[in-house]
Amino acid sequence: MKGSTTKDADTLFAQYTDDFIYVHEVYGGTYSREGLFKNTIKYLTEGGYQMTTPRYQVIQTMTGLNAISVLRKQDDGEIHLSVFEFRGSKVIPI
């Protein structure tokens, strides 16, 4: 969001395990915590993240053992489903 800082990125990534991965089926990629963090900081310092309204609305969640699925609607109407897995209080993969 507009006004985000590198401290905000630090706070977000502190919620991920050291071996965290992000699997993006649409882009066909698997991204490490380190790679995502570097890209987030680069995008942030280059003036990205200028949204002033939330991008997603959560439609539904379903919890399981050490996991949660989140169905959300993007601001353009597109629907997305993500599954978050946890080890303790930290996210392992998305």
C-alpha positions, 0 to 999 in steps of 0.5 A, a space after each residue: 500500500 502507499 506509504 509502505 516502508 522497508 520496516 513493513 516488509 521486515 514485519 511481513 517477512 518475519 512471519 515466514 519460516 527461513 525455508 519458506 517458499 511461494 509456489 505460483 502455479 500461474 507463473 510456473 515458479 517457486 520463489 524463496 523467502 530471500 528472493 521474494 524479500 529482495 524483489 519486495 524491497 527493490 519494488 518498494 524503493 523504486 516507488 511501487 506499492 502505491 495503492 490507496 485502497 485494498 486490492 483484495 476482499 476475503 470471501 471465504 476461509 477454510 481452516 485445517 490442521 496447520 493450514 488455511 485456504 483463503 478465497 479472495 476477490 481482486 479489485 478487478 473481480 478476479 477470484 483467487 485461492 491461496 493455501 497457507 501452511 504453518 509450522 508453529 506460528 510461521 508460514 511455510 509455503 503459500 
